[in-house]
Amino acid sequence: MGKNLASKAPLAEQPQAVYWEVASRYWKDIATVNPQWAWDSYYNSLIPDETSRILVMGVTNGSFMELIKQFKPQAWVCGIDLSPGMLEMAISRGNEVICCRGDYLPFEDGSFDFVLSDYFLSVIPEEVLEGTIKEIDRVLKKGGSFVAKELRNRGHLVLWSASSLGCGILGVAGFIFSPLLAGAFFVLSGLALLSYNPFSHTMGKSARIVKFILHLTRFTLRRKKVPTLAEIRDLYFISEKYLHVFTDRELYSVFEPYSLGIKTEPALISWNFSIIGVKQ
Ligand SMILES: C[S@@+](CC[C@H](N)C(=O)[O-])C[C@H]1O[C@@H](n2cnc3c(N)ncnc32)[C@H](O)[C@@H]1O
């Protein structure tokens, strides 16, 4: 069984926390990326075998941590997240996690030799970014590595959110008239999500569509009523206000004291880039 390690860190208010808590309700079976794919194609080569302490920023449902532990059994893998709902899922997968914000890490200086930010820095609010990066820097030991695999382009994220929201609303409108119509809109919604979702290349396309439609249907049926607009917005719309997508240049400048490399992933569409830093 996993553990929620007691945290001394203040869980200060962050408006976006509400978004992630709602998201945790439907995030159960979906990790943002397909962890196996990411591991095989990418992380395995970046985490040195002798790494002994790994920190995962933003654990979501914990499947990523589970995979890291499988491949680096000698390492202690610890994760942080601000959403109790996400942490519950991560704990049920046997992970050790702490409930805290990225800008208040409850660890001593130099505690980790590897810190991973997988779609984390690009989804936290702008006002906590600097503090979060400072904290990552503080808890990394000298010679330790930092990897951020992030979104490159805000435009796609906005399109994705807007199309998902639009189709969700159409789905509800359809539900009022006929479940068949709603079904059709939900399918459209899934397709829209698929076409704009910046993460979709990491999961089999049909799997992504089926999972998304199942989620939407399950959510609607479980509640035995049509979701309210506010619920749909919370579920499918990521407000621009809460999300800031950094360009590789911006991130690069923040990590200047590191020896850095930048890599663009060979994705279907190159929405992702990575910064790989070694602390000097
Ligand atoms: C896009 S997900 C990360 C994706 C993850 N790597 C995966 O494979 O599923 C972002 C995660 O970060 C958490 N989060 C967002 N802002 C945070 C913050 N300021 N401090 C800690 N966790 C945060 C969210 O609750 C969410 O679980």
The ligand as an ORCA input file, in Angstrom:
! r2SCAN-3c Opt
* xyz 0 1
  C      -1.259     17.394    -16.220
  S      -1.115     16.576    -14.697
  C       0.483     15.789    -14.763
  C       0.482     14.621    -15.692
  C       1.186     13.386    -15.186
  N       2.586     13.484    -15.441
  C       0.607     12.123    -15.809
  O       1.315     11.407    -16.491
  O      -0.556     11.816    -15.637
  C      -0.822     17.827    -13.520
  C      -0.905     17.324    -12.087
  O      -0.321     18.341    -11.257
  C      -1.147     18.630    -10.142
  N      -0.918     20.044     -9.831
  C      -1.326     21.130    -10.519
  N      -0.826     22.265     -9.979
  C      -0.084     21.888     -8.920
  C       0.708     22.583     -7.964
  N       0.844     23.903     -7.993
  N       1.336     21.884     -7.002
  C       1.226     20.530     -6.950
  N       0.505     19.807     -7.833
  C      -0.144     20.464     -8.810
  C      -2.564     18.290    -10.611
  O      -3.419     17.958     -9.532
  C      -2.312     17.113    -11.558
  O      -2.390     15.886    -10.885
*
